[in-house]
Amino acid sequence: MIQYIRSVLFILQMYVMFVVIGLGYAPYALVSREGARAGCKAFSRWVFWTMRWMVGIRAEVRGQVPEGEVLIAAKHQSFLDIMMIFTALPSAKFIMKRDILWTPIIGLYARRLDCVAVERGKRGAAIAKMVADVEAGRANPGQLIIYSQGTRVAPGVKAPYKVGTGVLYEQLGQPCAPVATNVGVMWPRKGILRKPGVAVVEFLPLIQPGMERDAFLEQLAETVETRSDALMREGGFDPDGVH
């Protein structure tokens, strides 16, 4: 019961500070891409600090954080891994749902960071537009983050890796950094309760360009799922126990 109350208070103050920090950095974000990046990282760091003493979650980033132009193919379990990956990278932008562009505050920052919006439900056209938008945005180099399963996936639940990541890997000709995580064990995709523990995002060894698409996707899925399962067990959750 006490942990639930702490979780409620943590979430309430997080949303208040989202508005405060988002609006506070908005003028800077409007005139500078680095201003938008600074605002996002300021909010994320506030969340990391408050979640540690309010609900007992500590954020930990492992592995070699990529720099330069790299495709980041990440496991996605909750809002927390978004903040952790973005804050760790020097110049990140996301592939995201188009609806987010029209969300108050978040939409402004997404546009200023050159995030790539994808319309769901139109697979062929959506992938073609995604590739075109990514190519158009390469004038501002950085790390492009894609969630290869297309959505948040709860711990222990299996979901396929979608072809869009393979298409980008082929088209961009860049190394791909797989990213594993266990954050959903402490910060679930749905619900209020936040559980104490060490939330980990781990950057895994690069997959170099040049692989055939299906082989790349197979290696990516095997690498990310195996390491994510290990991290979840480390966090006290058995992914094999979910059916």
JONOR-V896704 format. One record per backbone hydrogen bond with DSSP energy under -1.0 kcal/mol. NH is the residue of the N-H (numbers start at 1). CO is the residue of the C=O. If there is no record, write none. Layout:
nh->(NH/NH)
co->(CO/CO)
This chain:
nh->(5/6/7/8/9/10/11/12/13/14/15/16/17/18/19/20/21/22/23/24/25/29/30/32/36/37/38/39/40/41/42/43/44/45/46/47/48/49/50/51/52/53/54/55/57/58/60/62/71/72/73/74/75/83/84/85/86/87/88/89/93/95/96/98/100/101/102/103/106/107/109/110/111/112/113/114/115/116/118/126/127/128/129/130/131/132/133/134/135/136/137/138/140/143/144/145/146/150/153/157/162/165/167/168/169/170/171/172/173/176/177/179/180/182/185/187/195/197/199/201/202/203/204/207/216/217/218/219/220/221/222/223/224/225/226/227/228/229/230/231/232/233/234/235/236/237/241)
co->(1/2/3/4/5/6/7/8/9/10/11/12/13/14/15/16/17/18/19/20/21/25/26/28/32/33/34/35/36/37/38/39/40/41/42/43/44/45/46/47/48/49/50/51/51/197/199/201/175/144/177/146/179/79/80/81/82/83/84/85/143/145/116/118/97/98/99/100/104/103/105/106/107/108/109/111/110/94/96/122/123/124/125/126/127/128/129/130/131/132/133/135/137/91/70/93/72/147/76/154/148/162/163/164/165/166/167/168/169/207/71/73/202/200/182/183/186/56/58/60/180/62/178/176/212/213/214/215/216/217/218/219/220/221/222/223/224/225/226/227/228/229/230/231/233/232/238)
